[in-house]
Amino acid sequence: MKLIITGSGGCVSIPRALCQCKVCTEAREKGFPYARCGCSLYLEDISLLIDTPEDINLALNNANISSLDYILYSHWDPDHTLGMRIIEQLRLQWLDYFEDKKPKNKIVICATNDVMNDINGIRNTYGSFMDYYEYMGLINRQVIENSLKIKDINITFLAVPKEKAVTIFVFESYGKKLIYAPCDCKNFPTDDIIYNADLLIIGNTFIGDVLKNNTVIYPEHKLRKELHSMENIIEIKDKYKIKDIIVTHIEEDWGKGFDDYKEIEKKYKNIRFAYDGMEINM
């Protein structure tokens, strides 16, 4: 399997508009990989994308993606869905539309029932955006109960145990196993399939106890109830016997730049930090 981290950023892209902090200034001057688009992942083998943050068009161009047949959604949060207009840019040709020509290769939109219901609820006065895209012949929606197989890759959809509908994905092919858990996975699933993965790409993680503007995340800080600490990541790695970890969904609020994360990597064994355009071969 060949994967590309199309977006490694968090709720706010880096550089943040208007911000003149060191991280954003450097990203503005140097571009990628110092810059970060919203969190997304692309699986080249089957032309599959997970999530559509607002800047997904920029992310796909930066990664030189040339085909896209499937979009999976992990949950409804705006930073993971509101770039869904990429569907129009990928499939809608306005000159063809006015000649009544429909796209021949619809994008398949996949999600669990609960996540799909949330996404269908993203709408304007005239109705659901997804209903519109389907009416225009751009997509087919597919609700996944447990798993999906595309060519030689099996994808298991695991619900995160919380009230909010959130999915993490397990990809398996030719004896290799990858887990993608980009966001809202603080109550990490305990399913047997989690064990012995070759790679876990995980977000929902703050990096370091001192963040932007010297904000200290003390032991009782509220942030620890919402996000994984690096100590939590090591616990997950050890508990589930996961070989390698890549931390993604990296927030501007952490106050660290690309070079900082390269230095932090040296402190950990088999833990790396994602960046836009990062390629992974399994």
N, C-alpha and C positions, 0 to 999 in steps of 0.2 A: 504494500500500500504506500502510495506517495501522498503526503498531506502538505498543505501550505497554510500557515497562519496568515490569513488575509488581513485580520485585524486583531491586535493584541491590547488595545486600549480598553478603557472602562466606560463608565457613564458619561464621561467628558472626554472628547478627543484631545490629543496632544499635538500641536499647541492649542490651549484653550483661547478662544477669541478674547482679545483685549488684554489678556494676562501678560505681564512683563517679568514674571519670575524667571529664575535661571533656567529651569527645565523647559518652559515654553519658549523662551528666547532662543535657546540652543536648537530646539526642534524647528523653529521657524527659519533659522539660518541654515541648518544642515539638512533638513528634510528627513526622509526615511534612512535608517531605522530609528533615528531619534524621535521622529514623529510617529504617532500611533492613531490608527483609525479604530472605530468601535469594534467590539469583540465578534469575530467570526472565524470559521474554519472551512477550508475547501479540501475535498478528497478527489484527487485528480483521476483515479482509476475509473470512477463512475460519474464524473462531472457533477458532484454533489456539494452544496453549500449549506452550512448551518448558520442560520440567523441573518438578518438584514438590517444592520445598524444604519443610521442616517447617511453615513459617508461610504456606503458599500460600493458605490460606483467608483469612487477614488481608489478604494482598497483593491477591487478586482483589476483595475487598470495597473496599479502598482505591482501586483503579482503576475501580470501578463496572462490572466485567465482568458481562454479563448472559447470555452464551451461550458454550458451550464444546463443541466437537465432536471435536477432535483433541488428543492430547498426544504430543509428540515427546520422546524422551530422548537426551541427549547422552552420558551415561555413568552408571555405577552409583553414584558416590559418594553417601554419605548426605545431604549438604547439597543434592543435586540430585534425590533420589528418595524420601526417607522421609516426604514429605508425600503419598505416593500414596493415602493414605486419603481424600484429597479426592474420589477417584472415587466412594466410597460417598456422600459428602455431596452430590455433584452429581446422582447418578442413583438411589440407593437410597431408596425411600419405604417405611418400615417398615409403614405401614398397608396399602399395596398388597401388600407382600410376604406378609402374613398372609391376604390374599385371593387369593393365587396370581396376582397381576398382575405381569408383567415390564415393565421399561422399554422404551419403543418406540424410543428413540434412543440406541443404545449409543455410548460414546466409543471412537474409533479410536485405539489405542496403536501408535505407529510407532517403529521403531528398526532399526539395522543388525542383522545376525544375531548378531554378537559382543556388542553392547550388549544386545540382547534376551535373550540367554542369561544375561548377568550379572544383568539385572533379574528374570528368571524365578527366579534363585537366591536372591532375597530372600524369606525364608520363616519360618514358625514350625513348631512340632511337627507340625502337620497338613498342611503343604505350602506351595507357593508362593502368595504373596499374589495374583499375577496370575492364577494358576489359579482361585483363589477368586472373583475379580472376574468372570472369564469364566463360571464355573459359575453365578454369580448373575445372569447376563445383563446385566452393566453395561458390558462392553467387548468389542471385537474387537481381536485383536493382528494387526499387519501388519508382516512383516519386509521391509525395503527394501534392495534390492541397490545401486542407484545413485541413483535419483531418484523423485520422487513429484509428480504434478500434481493440484492441487485448483483447480477453476475455471480462472482465468487465471494462476495462480501456479505456477511450476515450482520445486521444492525439490530441490536436489542434496545428497546426504549424502556428505561427505568424511571419510575416516578420517585422524586425526592419526598421523603416523609414529612410533609408540612401541609398546611391548609392551602396555600397557593399552589397552583398547578405548574410544576417545574419538571422537566425531563433531563436526564443525562443519557448519553448514548454509549453503547459498547459495540465496537467494530471488531469483527473476527474474520480472519482470512488466512488460510494455509498455516494454521498453528500460531499466528500472531494475534495479539489482543491489545486494542487501544480503548481507553475510556476518555470520553470528552465530557467534562462537567464545568461549563463555563461560568455559571452564575447561580446564586440562590441555592447553594448545595451545602449549607452549614450543617444541616441534619443529613450527613452523608449516608447514602443507602448501604445496607448491610447484606444485600443479596449475594449468594454464592458466586455468581458470575464476576463479581468485583475482584475476587482473589486471583493472584498470580498474573496480573496484567503486565505486558511488556512496557506499557507507557500510560501514564495518567496525565492529561492536560486539564488543569484545574484553575478556576478563577475563584471569586468570592474570598479573596485572600489579601490581607494587608501585609506589607513587607517592611519589617523593622518596627521597633517600638517608639521611634522618634520620626515623625512625618513632617509634612510641609509646615513652614513657619514654626518649627521646633515644637510642634504639638506632641506631647508625650502620651502614649497609650498605656496608661498604668493598669495594673492587674484588674481593677474593678471597672475599667472604662466600658461604656455601653457598646463600643464598636466590636468588642470581643464576642458579644452575644449574636452579632449579625454576620461576622466574617471570620474566616480561619486565620489564625496566626501561622507563622512559619513553623512553630512547634507543633501545631495541629497537623500541618501538612506532613511533617516527619512521622507523626503518630499514624496517620492514614497509610503512609508508605510502608511502615513496618508492620502494622496490623494486617494489611491485606497482601503483604509480600509483593509489592509492586516494584518492578526493576528501576524504572526511571520516571521522573516527574518534570513537567514543564508548567510553570506558573504563568497564566495569562490573565486577561481582564485587569491590566495594570493601570491604576488610577493616577491622574495628575496630582491628586491630593497626597500621594505618598512622597512627593517632593524629591524624586530621584530620576536621573536621566539614564540613558542607555549605557554609558560607561560605568555608572554606579552599579547597575545590575550585573555587569560583567565582573566587577570586583566582588560583589556579594556572592556570586556563584562559587567563588573559590572557597567559601566557608562551608559549603555543603557537598555531600557526595551524591552524585546522580540526580541533582536538582538543577534545572536551568530556568531562565526567564525568557518568555516569548518576545518576539519582535515581529513587526510587519514584514512579510516576505520570507519568513523562516520556513525552510523546507525540511520535512521529516520523511525518511524512507524506512519502511519496515518490511 
